[in-house]
Amino acid sequence: MMTFVQISRTFGDCTAVYDVLLDREYTVRELINEILTRNEWGEIGVLQGAKRNLFDDPHCEYRYSELLSTLPDEYLNRTIGKISANGGWSCMNYLLTLK
């Protein structure tokens, strides 16, 4: 289960930035499965070093309960350390930092 903590103001397009808290330790695969149950669309990216752009590789795109692209297998069994998200309405983009 995920809990969203808003860490920015709500912008003019009704979006905001969030820290995402998890109820337990998740792998990337488990988190993707959880996200696919949320009736959202967006992108899921993995933070690499100093990279701050969600849309750089590696990332995947999802729409509601379907993955439109996938992350490389080497990431799917890794444990998540931290998650940030941004969006609003039904669009949510997630940026994962792995342990």
N, C-alpha and C positions, 0 to 999 in steps of 0.2 A: 504494500500500500504506500502511496506517495502523498505527502503533504506539501503544499506550496506556500512559501513565505515570501510575500512581495517585498522586494528590496529597492525598488525605484518608485518614482511617482507614476501615476497612470498617464500615459502620453495621449496626445490629441486623437490618435486612432484607437483608443481604448485598449492598448497593449501595455504591458509592464514587464519588468525583469524579476525573476524569482530564484530563490534558492529552493531546491527540492530535497526534502528530507524523506528518508526511507525507513520503514518499520523494521528492516533487517538487512543483512548483507545480500546484495543482488549481483549476479553476473550480468554481462551485457545482454546475453540471450534472454534471461529472465525479465530484465527491464523492458526490452523490446516487446516481449509478449504482454507485459502489463500495459504498456503504452497503447498497444493495438486494441485494447478493450475500452479505451477512453472516448471513442467517437470524435477523434481529432484528426488533423492532418498537419504535416510539417516535415522537418528534417531532424535527424539524430546524428550528431558529430562526435568524434573522439578528439580531445585536446592533445596535441602533440607538442611537447616542449613549450616554446614561447608563442606558438600559433594562437591567434585569437579569433580566427574567422571560421564560423560554423561550416561554411560551404567548401572549405578546403577538404581534401581527402584526409583521412577516411570519413565518409559520412554515408547515410542512406536516407531515402525519402519514403514516407508512409502516407497513406490516405485511409483514414478510418480503420478498418480491420485488416488492411492489406499492405504488405511491404511492396513498394514499387521498385526499389533497388535494395541491395544488401551490403552489410559491412563484410570485410574479409573474415574468413573463418578464424584467423589468428586472434581476433578481438572478442569473439562471442563467448568464450569461457573465462575471460578475465573478470576480476572483481572490480566493482565501481567504488571509487573513493569519494567523489563529489559530483553533484549534478547542478547545473544552472539551466534555467529555461527562460525563454521570452516569447511573448505572444499574447493572445487574447481571442475572444470569441471562440472559434473552434480550431484556430491555428496555434500550434505550440511547437517551438523548436527547442531541442535539448542539446546541451553540450556536456559531455561526460569526461571526467578526469578519472583515470584508472589507477588502481593500486599497483 
